[in-house]
Amino acid sequence: MRFAIAAAGVLLGALPALVAAQGACPAQRDEVFVPAGRYQPFFKRAGGGAVPVPAMCVGAAPVSNAQFLGFVRDHPEWRKSRVGRLFAESNYLADWQDDLTPPPDALDAPVTFVSWFAAGAYCEAAGRRLPKVSEWERMAGARVPAQRAAPFAIAMGRPAADLAGTPLKLGGLWEWTEDFNSAVVTGRVGNAESADSSLFCGDGFRAVNASDYAAFLRYSFRSSLRADFTLRNLGFRCAGEAPAAAALSERSVYQLDASWTDDGGKPLQLRELQGVQVLTFFYTNCEAACPLTVKALQMLARDEASGVGKHTGFVLISVDPERDSVEALHQYRRTMQLDKDHWKLLRGSDADVRKLAALLGFNYEQVASGEFVHSNLVTVLNPRGEVVHQQNAVSGDRAELADAIRRARSAVTPPRASTGRR
């Protein structure tokens, strides 16, 4: 049975507003806001696992000929007749008639035949920079199963699932990145240092997912570049840090004065969480509802078709802090096989647990046996910590939850409409 979020809205409205709501990208720039997320490096590395990528603002489209014309007007050292050969090949801006005449029928088309140095100078003049590989891949490196699309069709970029429906334009063009030379793809066959390497062609044995051929094409292309290269199918876009998040709205759960500890013994405030969060309560000795809820959430997280797991966090808060020590939570993580990149297992004081549960409308009571009777409420929080969806139980309707998560990534203000309590 579904829960409305109106009651939570009333309670949250009673909390004092701290500061202004989280800012978006500057209005004067044609940019897309990319929420904080995670990026799985293509090559295996020490420590393994995905790495966090902070929120950013990125150009909605590659820089156009018209935009680059404005740049060279103001910065004549980057005109095609004056650029130093150390910083660009001889065919720099090859399709421009002269210093200030780009193709008249392609003013809005992406500028190409530009070097890494020229692209970086443009972004710097605009108060921006080139995106890092991790940022570009988080934004545009969405993987598509091999049977659904030819890798060459998507190697030049496919928007991440949470950016579907945004103005982000990709495809048909390779793009410079700030650290394009950070990956080494050798092209050799085999490696004497690894007994398994003879089974793979080139560098496939070093890949986290050797079947992601589109990503391999991107990394191979980047590895082949030099900073002075100017190619017909190579352009760029700029990126920058997102405005400081801030400021929690008057409806943000993250305003709540409560302290938590994770299963590694690390103190944590909910406001430190990045991106959309799916939050529920549990306890490790629960043998019925809790494992079913966690398993349902795991299935959702692992479902590539839903497109929600990669950039969504899952938060489990114990209602039994007396028995659920740090060690007990850690053992539960191992037993349930909950990865550290996406799952947080938290404990707090009885008072803090009760306070958050009351705020969200989660009911629980410890009975004489020491076990707990509790509801199965699951709450979706948008990146600002605002409640955007609640439902009772997950196992029967993961599709609705997945849809709510996708909407939460772009939600600014949660709806106030009520459909009844239960």
HELIX and SHEET records of a PDB file:
HELIX    1   1 ALA A    6  ALA A   14  1                                   9    
HELIX    2   2 ASN A   65  ASP A   74  1                                  10    
HELIX    3   3 PRO A   76  TRP A   78  5                                   3    
HELIX    4   4 PRO A  104  ALA A  106  5                                   3    
HELIX    5   5 TRP A  116  ALA A  125  1                                  10    
HELIX    6   6 VAL A  133  ALA A  140  1                                   8    
HELIX    7   7 PRO A  151  ILE A  154  1                                   4    
HELIX    8   8 ALA A  161  LEU A  163  5                                   3    
HELIX    9   9 PHE A  180  SER A  182  5                                   3    
HELIX   10  10 SER A  197  LEU A  199  5                                   3    
HELIX   11  11 GLY A  204  ARG A  206  5                                   3    
HELIX   12  12 TYR A  213  SER A  224  1                                  12    
HELIX   13  13 VAL A  253  GLN A  255  5                                   3    
HELIX   14  14 LEU A  270  GLU A  272  5                                   3    
HELIX   15  15 ALA A  289  ARG A  302  1                                  14    
HELIX   16  16 GLU A  304  SER A  306  5                                   3    
HELIX   17  17 VAL A  326  MET A  336  1                                  11    
HELIX   18  18 ASP A  350  LEU A  360  1                                  11    
HELIX   19  19 ARG A  398  ALA A  408  1                                  11    
SHEET    1   A 3 GLU A  31  VAL A  34  0                                        
SHEET    2   A 3 MET A  56  GLY A  59 -1                                        
SHEET    3   A 3 ALA A 239  GLU A 241 -1                                        
SHEET    1   B 2 GLY A  37  TYR A  39  0                                        
SHEET    2   B 2 VAL A  51  VAL A  53 -1                                        
SHEET    1   C 2 TRP A 174  GLU A 175  0                                        
SHEET    2   C 2 LEU A 234  GLY A 235  1                                        
SHEET    1   D 7 PRO A 267  LEU A 268  0                                        
SHEET    2   D 7 TRP A 260  ASP A 262 -1                                        
SHEET    3   D 7 TRP A 343  ARG A 347 -1                                        
SHEET    4   D 7 THR A 312  SER A 318  1                                        
SHEET    5   D 7 VAL A 276  PHE A 282  1                                        
SHEET    6   D 7 LEU A 377  LEU A 381 -1                                        
SHEET    7   D 7 VAL A 387  ASN A 392 -1                                        
SHEET    1   E 2 TYR A 364  GLN A 366  0                                        
SHEET    2   E 2 PHE A 372  HIS A 374 -1                                        
END                                                                             
